[in-house]
Amino acid sequence: MNTFTPTTSHALPNAFLGSRKDLLRLLTISLDRDTTISISKCLKDRRIIELTSLTAREQCELLVSRSSLIWQRDELQKLLEVSKRSEVPLRIKFGIDPTTPTAHIGHAVPIVIASRLQRMGHHIVFIIGDVTAKIGDPSGRNNERPPLSNEDVARNFATYKAQFSPFFDFSRAEFRFNSEWLEKLGSIELLRILGKIPLSMQLQREDFRNRLSSGSGISTAELLYSVFMAFDSVAIKADIELGGIDQLLNLQMCRKVMEVEGMPPEVVIMNSLIEGTDGSGAKMSKSKNNFIGLNEDPHDIFGKVMSVPDRLLETYFKALTELSDEEWVVLKGRMENGSLNPMAVKKLLAFHLLDVIASSECALNALHHFEAKFSQRDLSALQNLPELRISDRRTIDILRDELHFAPSASEARRLAKAGAIRLISEVDKKEIRLSEEQILQPLSSLLSSEAVKGSHLFLKVGRNIARVRGEE
């Protein structure tokens, strides 16, 4: 297995180099509204720059710099070199199981990598899992997925292209439905392949082991999911496959079945699953309500980006934008030395994502809206906030049972550990990040009731805010 840490510098084509000087200058001055717009334009322009002029080594370095795991790097380097010499593009597989009608920015991370490969001159083949979507990818699941109908799959797929088109040029890609070959797969052929695959490859899956130990079921279809997924790689003769790190065992099966079929196994390029907006450490997920949907209201998208913990800014910038490592170091250094407020960097990220997803006009409108609603108003001016009285109840119980800011005690602990639970005083403009130990104490032991009586004190958990009242 080859894992890599992003380098501090990676290959950039001449078009990038031409804009680097201007962008580095912009990153060293005040990130006011005009500067934010200019930086976003530079980054947006980079998304359409062709990367065919890069050498095979430079292409490899650029892919490595934005991937969390590549299986195997040596094979990737050789494929890129052969492609350069022969002028034959590589076939890149990207599988989509349209199990839901909506996607979030975490789903866009491999799409960004696919765009770079496309701009390097390689051919992207999207596999629409109209068969495998009915099974459901079991990776990381603790129960069986409800079955989908043909209508469900068709309806869900119809929204995918529109949601991801800001990140990728679909007019230059190929689309294939895996029913094209899976519906023709005979039982004898399937048994021939299965006879050469050890059961241990499936039973090593932690998600399967957890479900079995808890008494939950695993369907035979789920057990064979990765095998059917592997037939997709065989059918299109994939050179490279893209996927999230949670797909590791599925992608290993793809390589195995290709070997069984006498084909060179595909190289696997995997990206990390970005963390959700709540700072709990959990991956971005609609089920955890810590996601930023691609088709959400622009004002909601902007607001959710602004709620992201400061520590995730580097991850989001590197996964979702064309900012180079060198340029990120400038922003990071300014935040660390206090010359740049992280809030301004979040505004840049929120503005740029909306600039890409929608338009610069939409992004500017959302920026105006956010500043009018939050930046230029005190929390005390917000209406209809839930209220809590200082009492002897434990803070963790208030968060879970009274305010419903955390669905469970364990979730509240994770939020505290991530620094996402804060007491904010607007009188002295101070805030206290409550630790995991502190939320086990009552608010009355953390604050004097008289000290907050009549003052403006708020409890903030992610984007959720409650007003704290002293005793009458």
N, C-alpha and C positions, 0 to 999 in steps of 0.2 A: 504494500500500500504506500502511495506517495501522498504526503500531506505537505502543504506549503504555507508559509507566512508571507503575506504581501510584501513586496520589496519597497524600499523607499523611493525607488525610481524605476520606471518601466518605459519600454519603447514607445515613442510617439512619432507619427508621421509628420512631414513638413508642415502640413496645414495646422496641426496642433501646435507645433513649435512657433508658428507665426503668431498665434493668439496667446501663447503662454506669457509673454512679456507684459502685454496689456492686462491680462487677467491677474497676474501676480501684483501688478501695480494697484489694481482695483481692490484686491484683498488686503492691502496695507493701509487703506484709508477708511474713513467712517462709512459703515454700511447703512447709509441713509437710503431713502426710497429710490433715488436715481441710480445710485451705485448698485443696489440690489437688482434693478431692472437690467442694467448693463451686464452684470455678471451672469444673470440667467440667460441673456441672449447669447453670450459667448458659449455657455455650456450647451444650450439648445442647438446652436450651429454645429457643434462638434458631433452631435448625434447622426448627422447625415454625411460626414466626411468619409470618403472611401479609404480603406486601409490596405488596398491591394499592393501598394508600394512597399509595404513592410516585408522584410526578409522572413523566411520560415522561422528563424530563431527569434526575431522580434515579435512575430505573431504568437509564438509559443510563450514568450515572456509576458506579453500583454494578457493572454488568457490565464496564465498562472497567477498573475497579480490580482485578479478579481475572482478567483475560484478558491474553494475551501479544500477540495480534494480532487486530484486527477489520477485516474487509474488507466494507464501508466504514463508518466511524463515522457519516458524514452520513446514509447510507441507513438505518442502525440507528435514529438519532434520529427520522427521519421515520416509519418503521414504528411505533415506539412511540407517537408523537404521534397517528397515524391510529387506532391501536388504542384509545387512550384516548378519543378523540372519538367513535368509532363504537361503543365497548364491545364490539368483536369481537376475541377473542383471536388472537394471532399463532400460526401453525403452526410449531413448532420440530422440526426433523428431527435425530434421533440414530441413527446407523447402528451396528449391532452385527454383526460377522461372528464367529459362535461357533466359532472354530477350535481352542479348547482348553477343557477343563472347569474351569479355575481362573483366577482373576483376582487382581491385586495392587492395592495402594492407589494406584498410579499410574493405573490404569484408572478409579479413582473420582473423579479430579479433574474431568473434564467432567460427571460425574454430579452433582457438587456445584453446578456452574454451572446444569445443567438443573433442579435443585431450586429454585434462586433464580428462574429464569424461570417455573417452574410456580407458585411462591408469588406471583409478580407477576400471575398470572391468565392466563398463556398456556398453550397446549395443546401438550404434548410427544407426538410420534409416534416411537416406536421402530421402526426398520426392521430386521427380522431377516434378515440376508443368507443365506438358505438356498440361494441360487444363487451369490452372489458369494463366499461362504465356501469353495465348492468350487474357486474359482479361486485365492483367496488374495491379499490386498493385497500388492503388490510393494514398497511404500514401505520404503526402507532395507534391503531384503534383498539379499544377495549370491549367492543361489541360488534355484532354483525351490522352491516349497512343495509338499510331498507332497499329492496330491489327497485330498479327504475324501468320505466316502459320506453318503447321507441319514441313516443311523443315527448317524454321527459328529456331524453337525450337530445333530440332535435331542437327543442325549445331552449335548452341550456346552451347548446353550441352556438345558436344564432346570436347570442350576446357576446361571446368570447372575442370574436374578431374586432368588434367595435371597441371593446374595452382595452384591448392590447395594441390597437393600431397606432396610438401615439408613440409607442416604444419600438415599433417594428414595421418594416415595409412588406406587407403581406402580398403585394402584387408580384414580388419576385420569389415567392415561396411556393412549394408544392403541398397539396393537401390530399391525404389518403385516409379512407375509412378502413379500420381493420376487419370489418365484416367482409371486405373484399377477398381475404384469404382465410380468415378464421371460420367462416361459414362453409368453406369448401374442405376444411380439415377433416379427414376421415379418421375413424377410431383406430384403424390399424397403424396409420402414420403416427397418431398421437401416442399410442402404446409403444411404438418403436423408440420414440424420443424419451418417453418417461422411463423406459427400461434402462437408460444410460445416465439418469440423474439420481444421485443418492438422496434418500429421504432426509438425511442429516442437513442438507442445504436449507430445507424448510423448517426443520425442528430447531435450528439454532436461532430462529427469530424470537426475540424477547417478547414481542407483542403476542405471539402465539402461545408462548410458555405462560405468560401472565394470565391469559384468558383461560387456558386449560386449568391452571392451579386455582383460579377463582370459581371454576365450575361453569364458565361461559362456553358457548359453543363455537366451533370453527367449521364452516361448511367446506365440503370438498372443493367447491368452486373457488373459495378464497385460497385454499391450499395450492390451487393450480394457477392462481392469478398471474404470478410472475412468469410461469411457463408460457402462457398465452401472450403476455407482454413481450417475451423473448421472440416469439414467432414474428412479431412486427419487425424486429431488427433483421431477422433472416429474410423476410419478404422484400425489404427495401435495400438490403445489402448495406447497412449503416456502417460508416467509418467511425463516427463519433456519436455519442448520445449525451444529451443534457438532462439534468435533473437535480432535485434537492438532495441534501445529504441523507434525508430520511429514506431515500430510494436505494440506498447502497445495496441491500440484499436483493432487491428486484433487479438491479442493473448487473449484479454479479451473475444472476441467472441468465440474463441476456447474453453475456459473454460465454457462459457455459453451453447454452444451446447452440450458439453460433459455432463453437468448437466441435460439438457433436455433429453438426451438419458439414463439417470440413471447411468452414469459413474462418478467415482471420477475425478474432474477437474484436468488437468495437472498443474504442477508447472511451472512457467515461469521464465527463467533466461535471463536477457537482458543486453546488453553491450552498452556503449555510442558510438555514431558515432564520429570517430576521425576527428579532424579539418584538413582541407587541408593545402598544403604546402605554400600557399601564405600569411598566417598570417592574413587573413581578418576576421576570425571568422566563416566563412562558412564551412560546413561539406565537407569532401573530396568527389569530384564529377567530373566525366568526363565532364559534361556539363559546369563546371566552370573552367576546365583545371587546377585544383589544386591537381591532383592525382598522385600517383606513381603506374603505371601499373605493374602487376606481370609478364607480358610477354614482357616488354619493353627491349630495349637494356641495358645491364648491366651498361654501362657508364652513360646512362641517369638516371637509377635508383639511382646510387651513387650520381650523381650531384643533383638530386631532393632532396634526403635526406639531403644533405649538405645545401640546401636552406631553410630547415625548421627553423622557428624561435626558438630561444633558449628556450622560455617558453613552447614549445610543447615537449621537449625532454622527460620529465617525462611521459607524456601521451603515447608517442610512445613506450618507453621502457617497460612500464607496460602492454600495450595492446598487444605487438607483440613479447616480449622476455620472457625468464624464469628468468630474473633478479629478485631477491627477494626485498622486501621493504627495508630491512636492508642494502642490497648492494647498492640500489639506494641512500639511505641517505648518503653513503660515497661519491658517485660521486657528489651529489648535494652540500654537504658541501665543497668539494674541489673547485667547481666552484664558490661558494659564497665567499670563503676566498681568491680567486685569485690564488690558487696553481695549478689549472687545467683550461686550456682554453676550453670553450664550443666547439670550433672547433674540438678538439681531441675527445670529447664525440660524436659528430656527425659522425666523421670518424669511431668510434667504432660501432655505430648503423648502418651506411651504409654498413660497412664491414660485420657485422653479418647478416643483412638481405640478402645480396647477398650470403653469405656463406650458408645460409639455402635454398634460392631459387635456387641457381645454384651450386656452389662449392667453396671451399676455394681458389682454383687456380683462378677462375673467379673473386672472391672478391679482391684477391691480385692484379690482373691485373687492375681492375677498380680503386683501390687505387693508384697504380702507375700512371695511366692515369690522375686521378684527380690532384695529386700532381704536375705532369709535366705541366698540363695545367693551373692550378689556383694557387696552393700554392707556387710554385717556380717562378711564373711570375707576374710582376706587371700588374695592369689593363691596364696601358698604352701600354702594349705589345699586347693586344688583337686587332684583326683585325676586320674590317667591323662593328664597333659599330655605331649606329645612333648618330648624333650630334645635339646639340641644342645651340643656341646663347642666352646669357643673354639678356633679353628684359623686357618690362613692362607687358607682358602677365602673367596672373595668372598661378602659377605652376600647379594647378589642371586642367586647360585647356590644358596646354602642355602635361600632362600625358594622358589625354583623347583623344585630337584631333590631336596632333602632333606626339607623340611617340607611342600612342595606348598601353601604359602600363596598362591602366585601361579602361574597357569598358564603364564606366559611372562615373559621379561625385560622386554618392553615394558609388560606389565601391572604388574610390580613397580615400574617407573619411574613409572608413573601413580599408583600408590598412594603412593609416596614424595613425589611432587610435591604430592599432596593432603594430606600430613601424616598419613597413615594407618599409618605404620610407626613403632613406638615401642619404645624400651628402657626398662623400668620397674624401678626399684630400690625394694624395700619396706623396705630398711634406713633410707634417708634420705628416703623418700617423694618421690623425684624421678623425672622421666622425660625422655628425650631423643627428640625427633622426628628420625628419620634422613632426611636430604635425599637427593635423587636422586644427588648426587655421593658421599655417604657410603656408600650401599648398594653402590657399586662397589668399596669397600674391604673387606678382611677384618675380622671382629669383633676380631681380635687387635690391629689397629692403632687401633681405637676404644676398646678397654678393656684394662686390664691384667688378665691372668689372676689374679694374686695379689689384685687389688682385689675380685674377685668370688668368690674361692674361699670356699666355705662360706656365701656370702650369698644373699639372695633376689633374683635378677635374672631378668627375663622379657622375652621379645620378643613384642610384640603387633602383629598385623596385622588390623585390623578386629575381628572377634569371635574370631579365631584367636589362641591363646596357646601359647607354647612356653617351657619352663624352660631357662635358660642355665646351663651348668655350666663351672667353671674346669677347668684341667688337673689331672690327678691328681698 
